[in-house]
């Protein structure tokens, strides 16, 4: 995504982030059309809501990010990687990944924020070459993965799932290594989780995140199927 792209997607301007509520909500309503979503990501905003709510647009402070060059591998995961238990693929079955993320049981969470409307929206972004999935397979079966959106040198992580222990972790490591090697500036993990903190993700102030994002958007976006573009260079 170059500067011209940023200007094109920023045609949908959100309220100033500085006016966000204490929980990080910037705006309410709107739609999930591709240009609205890309405009939001380019401005440091993402949608997060549940069935029956209007669309809520968020920009929390602080923001939880992982710098690919600082990716940390827990010792037990290193052993899993060395055993070659999983095969990692990119963009082979995006729709299955997002529906598995929707269906993944999550402790202390009722329902899911990945509504039918959200699935349809991100499938459109995937078809356009902006949304990507990373998949872990064992014995030919999809057993874990994640998906997110790529703009410039930034990757915005959305959700992950696992059916076999450590499958999603292996997918995340493969993504981190790929983005490191391709010069990506950061992975946006949105809000703190213990799970991603173990990989080295950290809180940054929202103002700093917006500065990092502006720099990342100076770089071109790799649009298309990452399985075809990147697969030969991926190793776990």
Secondary structure, DSSP 8 states (H G I E B T S, - for coil): --HHHHHHHTTS----GGG--TT-EEEE-----HHHHHHHHHTT-EE---TTS--EEE--SSEEEE-GGG----HHHHHHHHHT--EEEESS-HHHHHHHHHH---TT--S-S--HHHHHHHHHHHHHT-EEEEEEEETTEEEEEEEEEEETTEEEEEEEEESSTTHHHHHHHHHHHHHHHTT--EEEEES--HHHHTTT-EEE-HHHHHHHHHHHTTS----S-HHHHTGGG---
